[in-house]
Amino acid sequence: MATNGCDSDGYVMLDGGLAVPVEPLRLLLALERRGCSIARDGNDGLLIGPRKLLTADDCQAIGRWKRHLLALVDYRPPSVRSVRVCPETAPDTEA
């Protein structure tokens, strides 16, 4: 996920304008690192599994941050149509 930065209140601004607290983003990344898949189930539900990988603390945090996790699951970064490299910053390709 591309980020624009984190402010002093613990929020992350993702490219495209989605602002979320740092904690649900950390939770989502930690669950994915452990092998959990996370998806939306209908309008307001989350499918997270396999269940055996979730701790009691995970389940509590998922309940607390559910709305933010749903926003992160739905997040799609803006597409990049082209990238310009400024001549001053381009790597020197001459040997």
C-alpha positions as CSV (number, residue, x, y, z in Angstrom):
1,M,0.0,0.0,0.0
2,A,1.4,3.3,-1.0
3,T,1.4,5.9,1.7
4,N,1.8,9.6,1.8
5,G,2.9,9.7,5.4
6,C,1.8,9.5,9.0
7,D,0.8,12.4,11.1
8,S,1.4,13.0,14.8
9,D,-2.0,11.6,15.8
10,G,-1.2,8.2,14.5
11,Y,-3.0,8.3,11.1
12,V,-1.7,7.2,7.8
13,M,-2.8,8.9,4.6
14,L,-2.8,6.4,1.7
15,D,-2.5,7.4,-1.9
16,G,-5.9,8.3,-3.2
17,G,-6.9,10.1,0.1
18,L,-7.9,7.3,2.5
19,A,-6.8,8.2,6.0
20,V,-6.8,5.5,8.6
21,P,-5.3,5.1,12.1
22,V,-2.0,3.3,12.2
23,E,-3.3,0.4,14.4
24,P,-5.7,-1.2,12.0
25,L,-3.2,-1.0,9.2
26,R,-0.6,-2.7,11.4
27,L,-3.2,-5.3,12.4
28,L,-4.1,-6.0,8.7
29,L,-0.4,-6.4,7.8
30,A,0.4,-8.6,10.8
31,L,-2.5,-10.9,9.9
32,E,-1.5,-11.1,6.3
33,R,2.2,-11.9,7.3
34,R,0.9,-14.8,9.4
35,G,-0.9,-16.2,6.5
36,C,-4.5,-15.0,7.1
37,S,-6.7,-14.0,4.2
38,I,-9.0,-11.0,4.7
39,A,-12.0,-10.2,2.6
40,R,-15.4,-8.5,2.8
41,D,-18.4,-10.7,3.6
42,G,-21.5,-8.9,2.4
43,N,-21.9,-5.2,3.4
44,D,-20.6,-5.2,6.9
45,G,-18.8,-8.5,7.6
46,L,-15.2,-9.6,7.4
47,L,-14.0,-13.1,6.4
48,I,-10.6,-13.7,8.1
49,G,-9.0,-17.1,8.2
50,P,-7.8,-19.6,8.8
51,R,-9.4,-19.1,12.3
52,K,-6.6,-21.2,14.0
53,L,-4.1,-18.4,13.3
54,L,-6.2,-15.8,15.2
55,T,-5.4,-15.1,18.9
56,A,-7.9,-13.8,21.4
57,D,-6.1,-10.4,21.1
58,D,-6.5,-10.5,17.4
59,C,-10.3,-11.1,17.7
60,Q,-10.6,-8.2,20.1
61,A,-8.7,-5.9,17.8
62,I,-10.7,-7.0,14.8
63,G,-13.9,-6.1,16.6
64,R,-12.5,-2.7,17.6
65,W,-11.1,-1.8,14.2
66,K,-13.7,-3.5,12.0
67,R,-14.9,-0.4,10.1
68,H,-11.3,0.6,9.4
69,L,-10.4,-2.9,8.3
70,L,-13.3,-2.9,5.9
71,A,-12.1,0.4,4.4
72,L,-8.6,-1.1,4.0
73,V,-10.0,-4.3,2.4
74,D,-11.9,-2.1,-0.1
75,Y,-9.0,0.3,-0.7
76,R,-7.6,0.4,-4.3
77,P,-4.6,2.7,-4.9
78,P,-4.9,5.1,-7.8
79,S,-3.3,3.8,-11.0
80,V,0.0,5.2,-12.2
81,R,-0.2,6.1,-15.8
82,S,3.4,7.2,-16.3
83,V,6.5,7.9,-14.4
84,R,8.9,10.7,-15.4
85,V,12.5,10.6,-14.3
86,C,14.2,13.9,-14.0
87,P,17.6,14.0,-15.8
88,E,19.3,15.2,-12.6
89,T,18.1,12.2,-10.6
90,A,18.3,9.5,-13.3
91,P,20.9,6.8,-12.6
92,D,24.1,7.1,-14.7
93,T,23.9,4.3,-17.3
94,E,27.2,5.1,-19.0
95,A,30.1,2.8,-18.0
